[in-house]
Amino acid sequence: MRRATLDILRCPRCENGQLVPEDAISSPRLIFGPVRCGTCGARFPVGEGMIDLVGDRVRPQGLQGALETPWVARSYERYVRPSLELFLSRGQFDRDSEYLIYRSLLGKPTGPLVDLGCGTGLFARRLMRDLEAQVVGVDVSQAMLEEAIAQAREAAVAIDFVRAEVPSLPFQSGSVAAILQVGSVHFIRDLRSLLSEIARVLTPGGRYVASHTLVPPLLGPFHAAAGVHPRSERLLRDATEAAGLVRFERVKVAQVVMFKVERP
């Protein structure tokens, strides 16, 4: 965990204080050891380059809970995600094409970039290699983050990982230049609160790039059982506008819409 990442984090308990190492360190990186909130005194563990801001948590039901199991995390990039890509895009684009769309929509961030719902760090690793930017991966799944740390180490890229729950984001206001959220918007029940938080943490001109699956309303009962929240493109536009985010642009492939908005 780089000190530069700690500098942009804020305490999820009091939603105010900055997190600092409990023991004085001279290195620019914190590998192990707790950090504490300078305001409320809450303590959070750091290990293997990941800070855990969640602690013990009951795994959710439905699809999200299934994706948080260790066996899914270990097989995600090789088997699970390729199957989802084929189903959702109907074979109309591959992973490289998808990444290039996100890369184009993100532009050239001049500050920290957050991969929100990073999973195993698939896109975070590529962004770290392609951009001269600080990349921070955020996810709530312990299993996914453990796999992400292993994959980043194997790829020899220095990514910091934060275990946190949304919609509240553990970042200081105006501290993040760009946010990428691939394939997890539909797990967020309170979209308006999430977009409000995104608008808060982005720097002026900062971009939020995300993907969402557009699905027929007839599948509503299935989505409720799976714990997902599908939305129309119109609803996405309205929600981002209500959060004060502007310049909505999108690319649509089959049932997947990839969109970009900015903080003015």
KAUR-V654145 format. One record per pair of residues at least 24 apart in sequence whose C-alpha atoms are under 7 Angstrom apart, sorted by sequence separation. I is the first residue (numbers start at 1). GAP is how many residues later the second one is. D is the distance in Angstrom with one decimal. If there is no record, write none. Layout:
{{I/GAP/D} {I/GAP/D}}
This chain:
{{109/24/7.0} {120/24/5.1} {135/24/5.8} {136/24/5.0} {137/24/4.6} {138/24/4.8} {139/24/5.2} {140/24/5.1} {178/24/6.7} {3/25/5.5} {119/25/5.1} {120/25/6.0} {135/25/6.9} {136/25/5.7} {137/25/6.2} {138/25/5.8} {139/25/5.9} {140/25/5.5} {176/25/5.8} {177/25/5.7} {2/26/5.9} {3/26/5.8} {11/26/5.9} {14/26/6.5} {119/26/6.4} {138/26/6.5} {167/26/6.0} {168/26/6.7} {174/26/6.2} {175/26/5.7} {176/26/4.8} {177/26/5.4} {186/26/6.7} {2/27/4.3} {120/27/5.5} {121/27/5.0} {125/27/6.6} {167/27/4.4} {173/27/5.4} {174/27/4.5} {175/27/6.1} {176/27/5.7} {185/27/6.2} {1/28/5.4} {2/28/6.1} {120/28/4.0} {166/28/6.8} {169/28/6.3} {173/28/4.3} {174/28/4.8} {175/28/5.9} {178/28/5.3} {179/28/6.4} {180/28/6.1} {181/28/6.3} {182/28/5.4} {183/28/5.7} {1/29/5.0} {119/29/6.9} {128/29/6.8} {168/29/6.3} {172/29/6.1} {174/29/4.3} {177/29/4.7} {178/29/4.8} {179/29/4.8} {180/29/4.9} {181/29/4.5} {182/29/5.1} {183/29/6.1} {1/30/6.0} {171/30/6.3} {177/30/6.8} {178/30/5.8} {179/30/6.2} {180/30/5.7} {181/30/6.7} {125/32/6.7} {187/40/6.8} {189/40/6.3} {215/40/6.7} {187/41/4.9} {188/41/6.8} {214/41/5.0} {186/42/5.3} {187/42/6.1} {213/42/5.6} {214/42/6.0} {186/43/4.8} {213/43/4.6} {186/44/5.5} {199/44/6.7} {212/44/5.8} {213/44/6.3} {195/45/6.5} {199/45/7.0} {211/45/6.8} {212/45/5.4} {199/46/6.6} {211/46/5.6} {212/46/6.5} {73/47/7.0} {192/47/6.2} {196/47/5.2} {211/47/4.2} {1/48/4.4} {195/48/5.9} {210/48/5.7} {211/48/6.3} {1/49/6.3} {210/49/5.6} {209/50/5.7} {210/50/6.7} {209/51/4.5} {208/52/5.7} {209/52/6.7} {207/53/6.8} {208/53/5.4} {207/54/5.8} {208/54/6.1} {207/55/4.4} {206/56/5.6} {207/56/6.6} {205/57/5.8} {206/57/5.5} {205/58/5.2} {204/59/5.4} {205/59/5.5} {204/60/5.5} {202/61/6.6} {113/63/6.2} {116/63/6.7} {112/64/5.2} {113/64/5.8} {114/64/6.3} {115/64/5.9} {116/64/5.9} {117/64/6.1} {199/64/6.1} {111/65/6.4} {112/65/5.4} {113/65/4.8} {114/65/4.7} {115/65/4.9} {116/65/4.9} {111/66/4.9} {112/66/6.8} {113/66/5.7} {114/66/6.2} {115/66/6.0} {110/67/6.3} {117/67/6.2} {109/68/5.7} {109/69/6.2} {73/70/6.0} {73/71/5.1} {106/72/7.0} {68/73/5.4} {70/73/5.1} {74/73/6.5} {69/74/6.3} {73/74/6.4} {68/75/6.0} {68/76/6.6} {106/101/6.4} {106/103/6.5} {105/104/6.7} {102/107/6.9} {54/109/6.3} {50/110/6.2} {51/110/6.6} {52/110/6.2} {53/110/5.6} {54/110/5.6} {49/111/5.7} {50/111/4.7} {51/111/5.1} {52/111/4.8} {53/111/5.3} {54/111/6.9} {49/112/6.5} {50/112/5.6} {51/112/6.2} {52/112/6.9} {105/155/6.2} {12/158/5.7} {1/159/5.4} {11/159/6.4} {10/160/5.2} {9/161/5.6} {10/161/5.1} {9/162/4.3} {10/162/5.5} {8/163/5.6} {9/163/5.7} {62/163/6.4} {63/163/5.0} {64/163/7.0} {8/164/5.4} {62/164/4.2} {63/164/6.3} {89/164/6.2} {90/164/6.6} {62/165/5.3} {89/165/5.2} {89/166/6.4} {8/167/5.9} {88/167/6.1} {89/167/6.6} {88/168/6.7}}
